[in-house]
Amino acid sequence: MARSGKDRDTRVKTARKRSASSTRWLQRQLNDPYVKQAKAEGYRSRAAYKLIELDEKFGLLKGVERVVDLGIAPGGWSQVARKRIPNASIVGIDLLEVEPIEGVTIFQMDFMEDDAQIALEKALNGKADLVLSDMAANTVGHKQTDHLRTMGLVEAAAWFAIENLARDGAFLAKVLAGGTDSDLLKLLKQHFRTVKHAKPPASRRGSSEWYVVAQGFKG
Ligand SMILES: C[S@@+](CC[C@H](N)C(=O)[O-])C[C@H]1O[C@@H](n2cnc3c(N)ncnc32)[C@H](O)[C@@H]1O
């Protein structure tokens, strides 16, 4: 079917001050169907669809009453959780400021600080059924450093999950290509009945991100 002028991909002119890579990013962003869908459906991020797809595959949100959203900004995952489990209590944290989301308690803090984890635990007021982590470290361009920093976040999130999940709870976290490193995988397998890796369709094919899905917390 011929496409009308309106449907045609948006081309971005290279502005003098814009670098080639940011022009590429902008062009991809403007032509990305998930970005368009997020805009139309009122989600703050295209990342929302990763949680939707992972929930459809693994039933992560089913029957959940308490959720923790680590790396919540700008809020797409919590919006999805609010929609799918409107009575659940949701607590999130990010280094960045997040516009309020009705029914979600948000802390602007560094998750790696002890007082941040204490604040989350207090706000949870009980054991969580689901701990989500979409946290990603700011990359510095040095492959090993970036890998270590991201894995440090995943490991801290996993320990937080182990300490705060209710029996049968689940943990979902963004990891890098190659999956979870062996020590962490061992830890997760010790504490959860099933541990799987997935790359939802909404995760860009060229990106190195994957997700680890651990379900059936042994308590
Ligand atoms: C990919 S974004 C999350 C997108 C989110 N899931 C959504 O649907 O809108 C990753 C977030 O992790 C946050 N982050 C990275 N390190 C963090 C830390 N140490 N403490 C808290 N948040 C952190 C970043 O600031 C960033 O906003």
The ligand as a Gaussian input file, in Angstrom:
#p B3LYP/6-31G(d) Opt

LIG

0 1
 C       16.079000       3.285000      31.446000
 S       15.692000       4.397000      32.728000
 C       14.224000       3.702000      33.424000
 C       12.987000       3.839000      32.573000
 C       11.734000       3.438000      33.325000
 N       11.665000       1.996000      33.549000
 C       10.465000       3.849000      32.606000
 O        9.689000       2.987000      32.211000
 O       10.214000       5.049000      32.465000
 C       16.923000       4.019000      33.923000
 C       16.900000       4.911000      35.146000
 O       17.776000       4.377000      36.154000
 C       18.184000       5.464000      36.948000
 N       19.317000       5.110000      37.800000
 C       20.569000       4.737000      37.422000
 N       21.340000       4.554000      38.503000
 C       20.572000       4.794000      39.597000
 C       20.822000       4.787000      41.014000
 N       22.026000       4.489000      41.504000
 N       19.816000       5.099000      41.843000
 C       18.587000       5.417000      41.345000
 N       18.288000       5.450000      40.022000
 C       19.274000       5.155000      39.158000
 C       18.518000       6.532000      35.914000
 O       18.533000       7.819000      36.492000
 C       17.388000       6.342000      34.889000
 O       16.357000       7.253000      35.080000

